[in-house]
Amino acid sequence: MLVLIWMSLVFCAKGTVVVKIKHCQTGSYCITLPEGEITAEAGLCVVLPCSFTNDAVFNVTGFIWHKCHSATNKRCDISGTGRLIFNSSSNENVEPEFRGRVSLLEPDVTKKNCSIIINDLRKSDSGSYELRLVRNRNGKTDGATFPSKAIITVTDLIQTPTVVIHPLTEGQHTTLTCTAPGLCSGSVPNITWMWRKPGESHITGNSIALRTENLTAIRQRHSSTLSFDRSAAQSGTKVTCKVTFTESINTEESLSVAMAHHGPSPVISVTIAVVSLIVNVIFIIYFLFLWNSRQKVKPGQEDRPHKSQHETNDLSVYANVDRPLG
């Protein structure tokens, strides 16, 4: 399960494969860190994968993470070149800018998981990170620091919100959904809607609701819904969803609202269909009536020329009889 979380939160942007290397200090004390840099975007979050092994003499009781000024193999916790960003036993001396932003991926130390998640990323979070295992033997506490570092690079935010719009019909209720990028458990982003049309600064008769879904202990999805009633007069107006994270890091997505004219109601549709059927039936009956009438008249029209020809022949005979001979 942890492997899936690492893949989805750390390496999904580049689609790279996690390559981990084991680094050992003495004996069985080893940690496994990803090779190469981990790339993440400002405003979102990143998981730094880490696991460890230890012997039976010392029990690991906690973790301390430092952010180093350089990626050398020298220990930055004792050289003064590191800043304390997380201590599983106390939050007292943690640097203020990291306090509350860093947490363990798995709180149960017996799972041998030393991974951390850093929320609300800033460009200044780029750098190398060093781990110190806190261990206990016979009531005495000491630690084992590993000079090997994990490197994180924070880039500008390039992901945009996902806006889903349902087909719009004039006069009907409409809902748009905007989902913020990233699946982090840090600060809830601010999601705002803008209605970009000359002479209008907002959507009248609208309602906005913010929703947060807890997918896992460290993964959350933040979304906002915009509901409103509009007429066809606003067709083609651009709607923009803007998501603002901490440090004024923001991203937005726009789309044009295209509304269809309101169609006829079911009653009107049925009425039109019935009237159309009646008209068609009347037309067919009238056509059949004309066809039958034509058939009745046609024989009389054929006999009349024959009769006239017969009468003409008879007159010719009579004319020949009355004419004198010679």
C-alpha positions in Angstrom: 0.0 0.0 0.0 2.8 2.4 0.9 4.5 1.7 -2.5 1.3 2.8 -4.3 1.0 6.0 -2.2 4.7 6.8 -2.9 4.1 6.3 -6.6 1.0 8.4 -6.7 2.3 11.3 -4.6 5.9 11.5 -5.5 6.6 10.2 -9.0 3.3 10.6 -10.8 4.3 14.0 -12.4 7.2 12.5 -14.3 6.0 8.9 -14.4 9.5 7.7 -13.3 10.2 4.5 -11.5 11.3 4.6 -7.9 15.0 3.4 -7.6 16.0 3.0 -3.9 19.5 2.5 -2.6 20.4 1.1 0.8 22.9 3.1 2.9 24.4 1.5 6.0 26.2 3.1 8.9 27.4 0.3 11.2 26.3 -3.3 11.5 22.6 -3.7 10.7 21.7 0.0 10.8 20.7 0.8 7.3 18.3 3.2 5.6 16.9 3.0 2.1 16.4 6.3 0.2 15.4 7.0 -3.4 18.2 7.6 -5.9 18.3 10.9 -7.6 16.1 13.9 -7.0 12.4 13.9 -6.1 10.6 16.6 -8.1 7.4 18.2 -6.9 5.4 21.4 -7.5 5.0 24.4 -5.3 1.8 24.6 -3.4 1.3 20.8 -3.4 3.0 18.1 -1.4 5.8 15.5 -1.6 6.5 12.2 0.0 10.2 11.4 0.9 10.3 7.6 0.9 12.4 6.0 3.5 12.8 2.6 5.3 15.3 1.3 7.8 16.7 -1.9 9.4 18.3 -2.3 12.8 19.7 -4.9 15.1 18.1 -6.4 18.2 20.4 -4.5 20.6 18.9 -1.0 20.0 15.3 -0.3 19.5 14.4 2.6 17.2 12.0 5.0 18.9 11.8 8.0 16.6 13.2 10.0 13.7 14.8 13.4 13.3 15.1 15.0 9.8 17.3 17.9 8.9 17.4 20.1 5.7 21.0 20.6 4.7 22.5 23.6 2.9 24.4 21.2 0.6 24.3 17.6 -0.6 27.7 16.6 0.6 28.3 13.4 2.6 29.1 15.4 5.7 26.6 15.3 8.6 24.8 18.6 8.6 23.2 18.0 12.0 26.5 18.5 13.8 28.3 20.8 11.3 25.8 23.6 11.8 24.8 23.6 8.2 21.4 21.9 8.7 18.0 23.0 9.9 15.7 20.9 12.0 12.5 20.3 10.1 11.0 17.3 12.0 11.3 15.6 15.3 8.9 12.7 16.1 9.3 13.2 19.8 9.1 17.0 20.1 8.1 20.0 18.0 9.9 22.5 20.2 13.1 23.2 18.2 11.7 22.7 14.7 12.2 25.6 12.3 9.1 27.7 12.3 8.6 27.6 8.5 8.5 23.7 8.6 6.5 23.4 11.8 3.2 21.6 11.1 4.1 21.0 7.4 6.1 17.8 7.9 4.7 14.6 9.3 5.4 10.8 9.3 3.8 8.7 6.6 3.5 5.9 9.1 3.5 6.7 12.8 4.1 3.1 13.9 7.8 2.8 14.3 7.7 -1.0 14.3 6.7 -0.8 10.6 10.3 0.3 10.0 9.1 3.2 7.8 10.8 6.5 8.2 9.1 8.3 5.3 7.8 11.9 5.7 5.3 14.0 3.8 5.9 17.7 3.3 2.8 19.8 2.6 2.3 23.3 1.3 5.6 23.1 -0.7 7.6 26.2 -1.4 10.4 26.8 -3.8 12.7 27.2 -0.8 12.1 23.6 0.2 14.4 22.5 -2.6 17.5 20.9 -1.1 19.0 17.8 0.5 17.5 16.0 3.6 19.3 14.0 6.2 17.9 11.4 8.6 18.9 10.5 12.2 17.4 7.4 13.8 16.7 7.8 17.5 17.4 4.6 19.4 17.2 3.3 22.9 19.2 0.6 24.8 18.7 -0.2 28.4 17.0 3.2 29.1 19.7 5.2 27.4 18.9 7.1 24.2 21.3 8.0 21.4 21.1 8.1 17.7 22.5 7.1 14.4 22.8 9.7 11.7 23.3 8.8 8.0 25.3 11.0 5.8 23.4 9.9 2.7 20.9 12.5 1.6 17.6 12.6 -0.2 17.2 15.5 -2.7 14.0 17.3 -3.3 13.5 19.9 -6.1 10.4 22.1 -6.0 9.4 23.6 -9.3 6.7 26.1 -10.3 3.1 24.9 -10.2 2.0 23.9 -13.6 -1.0 21.7 -12.8 -4.4 23.3 -13.3 -7.8 22.7 -11.8 -10.2 20.2 -13.4 -13.5 21.8 -14.2 -16.5 19.7 -15.1 -19.6 21.3 -16.6 -22.9 19.5 -17.3 -24.8 20.3 -20.5 -26.7 23.6 -20.0 -30.3 24.3 -20.9 -31.8 27.7 -20.8 -33.9 28.3 -17.6 -32.6 25.1 -15.9 -30.4 24.7 -12.8 -26.7 24.4 -13.7 -23.8 23.0 -11.7 -20.1 23.3 -12.3 -17.4 21.4 -10.3 -13.8 22.5 -9.9 -11.3 20.1 -8.4 -8.0 21.5 -7.1 -4.7 19.8 -8.3 -2.8 17.6 -5.8 -4.0 15.1 -3.2 -2.4 16.6 0.0 -3.4 16.8 3.6 -2.0 20.3 4.1 -3.7 23.6 4.1 -7.1 23.7 2.4 -6.7 25.8 -0.8 -8.9 28.7 -1.6 -11.2 28.1 -4.6 -12.9 31.1 -6.2 -15.1 31.5 -9.3 -15.0 34.4 -11.7 -17.6 35.3 -14.3 -15.8 37.2 -17.0 -18.3 39.2 -18.9 -18.3 42.9 -19.6 -20.4 44.8 -17.1 -20.6 41.8 -14.7 -18.4 41.0 -11.8 -20.2 38.0 -10.3 -22.9 35.4 -11.1 -26.3 36.4 -9.8 -28.4 33.9 -8.0 -25.5 31.5 -7.4 -24.4 29.3 -4.6 -20.9 27.9 -3.9 -20.0 25.0 -1.7 -16.5 23.7 -0.8 -15.9 19.9 -0.3 -13.0 18.0 1.1 -12.7 14.2 0.7 -10.4 12.2 2.9 -9.1 9.5 0.6 -6.5 8.3 3.0 -4.7 9.6 6.1 -2.4 11.7 3.9 -4.5 12.2 0.7 -7.3 14.7 0.3 -9.3 15.9 -2.6 -10.5 19.5 -2.5 -13.3 20.7 -4.8 -15.9 23.5 -5.2 -19.3 23.4 -6.8 -21.0 26.4 -8.4 -24.8 26.3 -8.9 -26.8 28.9 -10.8 -29.7 29.7 -13.1 -28.8 31.5 -16.3 -30.6 32.4 -19.5 -29.4 32.1 -23.1 -28.4 35.8 -23.0 -25.2 34.8 -21.2 -24.3 32.1 -23.7 -20.6 32.2 -24.5 -19.6 33.9 -21.3 -16.2 32.6 -19.8 -16.2 31.1 -16.3 -12.9 30.7 -14.5 -12.1 28.6 -11.5 -9.0 29.9 -9.5 -7.2 27.8 -6.9 -4.9 29.6 -4.5 -2.5 27.7 -2.2 -0.3 29.1 0.6 2.4 31.6 -0.3 -0.1 33.0 -2.9 0.7 30.2 -5.3 -2.3 29.9 -7.6 -3.5 28.2 -10.8 -6.7 28.5 -12.8 -8.8 27.0 -15.5 -11.4 28.7 -17.7 -14.1 27.5 -20.0 -16.9 29.0 -22.1 -20.5 28.4 -21.0 -22.6 27.5 -24.0 -26.3 27.2 -23.3 -28.9 25.5 -25.5 -32.4 27.0 -26.0 -35.1 25.4 -23.9 -36.9 22.7 -25.8 -40.7 22.1 -25.9 -42.3 20.4 -22.9 -43.4 16.8 -23.1 -47.1 17.9 -23.4 -46.3 20.2 -26.4 -44.3 17.5 -28.0 -47.1 15.0 -27.8 -49.6 17.5 -29.1 -47.4 18.3 -32.1 -47.0 14.6 -32.9 -50.8 14.0 -32.7 -51.6 17.0 -35.0 -49.0 15.9 -37.5 -50.5 12.4 -37.6 -54.0 13.7 -38.2 -52.8 15.9 -41.0 -51.1 13.0 -42.6 -54.1 10.8 -42.4 -56.4 13.5 -43.9 -54.0 14.0 -46.7 -53.9 10.3 -47.5 -57.7 10.0 -47.5 -58.0 13.0 -49.8 -55.4 11.5 -52.2 -57.3 8.2 -52.4 -60.6 10.0 -53.0 -59.1 11.9 -56.0 -57.6 8.8 -57.4 -60.9 6.9 -57.2 -62.7 9.8 -58.8 -60.3 9.8 -61.7 -60.8 6.1 -62.3 -64.6 6.5 -62.6 -64.4 9.4 -65.1 -61.8 8.0 -67.4 -63.9 5.2 -69.2 -66.6 7.7 -70.3 -63.9 9.9 -71.7 -62.6 7.0 -73.8 -66.1 6.0 -75.3 -66.9 9.6 -76.5 -64.4 9.7 -79.3 -65.4 6.2 -80.5 -69.1 7.2 -80.6 -68.4 10.4 -82.5 -66.4 8.5 -85.1 -69.3 6.0 -85.6 -71.9 8.8 -86.1 -69.6 10.4 -88.7 -69.4 7.1 -90.7 -73.3 6.8 -90.7 -73.7 10.3 -92.1 -71.2 9.6 -94.8 -73.3 6.6 -95.9 -76.5 8.6 -96.0 -74.8 11.3 -98.0 -73.8 8.8 -100.6 -77.3 7.4 -101.0 -79.0 10.7 -101.6 -76.5 11.9 -104.2 -77.8 11.4 -107.8 -76.1 9.1 -110.2 -74.2 10.2 -113.2 
